[in-house]
């Protein structure tokens, strides 16, 4: 399982790092919608609602993990800081040339350590935003933009 988590993390990091540069700004409503998806998933994780948290994942992520319990086991093992952060700061999301959006969130875990979570969101055919990947790295204190 550790090898699988490491592979998933490496693939997610490569996917986010290889995204084309920002293309067009998001509208105010799009930025609110993107943030709402990430906030909703964070709330679901904090509540222990695996099914609801999994519902915000893009189809490729859902296919990769198969079910909500496997997804939450991966999150708990690889990204425990996103399950119940003590505080969050959302930065202005950016759109890449392909139309996907990067939403960066600063997290403070319950031990006071800062983390930087970079969420990749993709608009689905039904116009909903879904989380297509996330990379978490140690963060530094910064203000929101």
C-alpha positions as CSV (number, residue, x, y, z in Angstrom):
1,X,0.0,0.0,0.0
2,X,2.9,2.4,0.7
3,X,4.2,1.9,-2.8
4,X,0.8,2.6,-4.2
5,X,0.5,5.8,-2.1
6,X,3.9,6.9,-3.2
7,X,3.0,6.3,-6.9
8,X,-0.3,8.2,-6.5
9,X,1.5,11.1,-4.8
10,X,4.2,11.2,-7.5
11,X,1.7,11.1,-10.3
12,X,-0.4,13.9,-8.8
13,X,2.7,16.1,-8.2
14,X,3.8,15.5,-11.8
15,X,0.3,16.3,-13.1
16,X,0.0,19.6,-11.3
17,X,3.6,20.6,-12.0
18,X,3.2,20.0,-15.7
19,X,0.1,22.1,-16.1
20,X,0.3,24.8,-18.7
21,X,0.8,28.4,-17.4
22,X,-2.2,30.4,-16.3
23,X,-4.3,31.5,-19.3
24,X,-7.4,33.5,-18.3
25,X,-8.6,34.8,-15.0
26,X,-11.6,33.2,-13.4
27,X,-14.9,35.1,-13.0
28,X,-15.9,35.9,-9.4
29,X,-18.6,33.3,-9.5
30,X,-16.2,30.6,-10.9
31,X,-13.7,31.4,-8.1
32,X,-16.5,31.0,-5.5
33,X,-17.7,27.8,-7.1
34,X,-14.1,26.3,-7.1
35,X,-13.6,27.3,-3.5
36,X,-17.0,25.9,-2.5
37,X,-16.0,22.4,-3.9
38,X,-12.7,22.3,-1.9
39,X,-14.4,23.6,1.3
40,X,-17.2,21.1,0.9
41,X,-14.7,18.2,0.6
42,X,-12.7,19.5,3.6
43,X,-16.0,19.6,5.6
44,X,-17.0,16.1,4.6
45,X,-13.5,14.8,5.5
46,X,-13.7,16.5,8.9
47,X,-17.1,15.0,9.5
48,X,-15.9,11.5,8.6
49,X,-18.3,11.4,5.6
50,X,-16.2,9.4,3.1
51,X,-19.0,9.1,0.6
52,X,-19.6,12.8,0.5
53,X,-15.8,13.6,0.4
54,X,-15.4,11.1,-2.5
55,X,-18.3,12.7,-4.4
56,X,-16.2,15.8,-5.0
57,X,-13.5,13.8,-6.8
58,X,-13.2,13.9,-10.6
59,X,-14.1,10.7,-12.4
60,X,-10.5,9.7,-13.0
61,X,-9.8,9.9,-9.2
62,X,-13.0,8.0,-8.5
63,X,-11.9,5.3,-11.0
64,X,-8.4,5.1,-9.5
65,X,-9.7,4.4,-6.0
66,X,-12.9,2.6,-6.8
67,X,-14.8,3.5,-3.6
68,X,-15.0,6.1,-0.8
69,X,-13.3,3.9,1.8
70,X,-10.2,3.3,-0.3
71,X,-10.1,7.0,-1.1
72,X,-10.3,8.0,2.6
73,X,-7.7,5.5,3.6
74,X,-5.3,7.0,1.1
75,X,-6.1,10.5,2.4
76,X,-5.7,9.5,6.0
77,X,-2.4,7.8,5.2
78,X,-0.9,10.4,2.9
79,X,-2.6,13.6,3.7
80,X,-3.8,13.5,7.3
81,X,-3.5,17.3,7.6
82,X,-6.5,17.8,5.2
83,X,-8.9,15.8,7.3
84,X,-9.4,18.3,10.2
85,X,-7.2,21.3,9.7
86,X,-7.2,23.8,12.5
87,X,-7.3,26.7,10.0
88,X,-7.4,27.3,6.3
89,X,-6.5,30.3,4.0
90,X,-7.6,30.2,0.4
91,X,-5.6,31.9,-2.3
92,X,-7.0,33.3,-5.5
93,X,-7.5,30.3,-7.9
94,X,-5.8,30.4,-11.3
95,X,-6.9,28.9,-14.6
96,X,-4.4,27.1,-16.9
97,X,-4.3,27.1,-20.6
98,X,-6.3,23.9,-20.7
99,X,-9.2,25.4,-18.7
100,X,-8.5,23.5,-15.4
101,X,-8.1,25.5,-12.2
102,X,-5.5,25.4,-9.5
103,X,-6.8,26.3,-6.0
104,X,-4.0,26.7,-3.4
105,X,-5.0,26.4,0.3
106,X,-2.8,27.0,3.2
107,X,-3.6,24.6,6.0
108,X,-2.6,24.7,9.7
109,X,-2.7,21.3,11.3
110,X,-3.7,20.7,14.9
111,X,0.0,20.7,15.9
112,X,0.4,24.2,14.4
113,X,2.4,23.1,11.3
114,X,1.7,24.9,8.1
115,X,1.0,23.1,4.8
116,X,0.3,24.2,1.2
117,X,-2.4,22.1,-0.5
118,X,-2.6,22.6,-4.3
119,X,-5.9,21.3,-5.7
120,X,-6.4,20.8,-9.4
121,X,-10.0,21.1,-10.4
122,X,-11.6,20.2,-13.7
123,X,-15.0,21.4,-15.0
124,X,-17.2,18.4,-15.8
125,X,-19.6,18.0,-18.7
126,X,-22.4,19.0,-16.3
127,X,-20.5,22.2,-15.5
128,X,-19.7,21.2,-12.0
129,X,-16.1,21.5,-10.7
130,X,-14.5,18.3,-9.4
131,X,-11.1,17.7,-7.8
132,X,-8.7,16.0,-10.2
133,X,-5.7,16.0,-8.0
134,X,-4.1,17.4,-4.8
135,X,-0.5,17.8,-3.7
136,X,0.4,18.8,-0.2
137,X,3.8,20.2,0.8
138,X,5.1,21.9,3.9
139,X,4.1,25.6,3.9
140,X,5.2,29.0,5.2
141,X,3.2,31.7,6.7
142,X,1.7,34.0,4.0
143,X,-1.5,36.0,3.6
144,X,-4.3,35.3,1.2
145,X,-4.4,36.9,-2.2
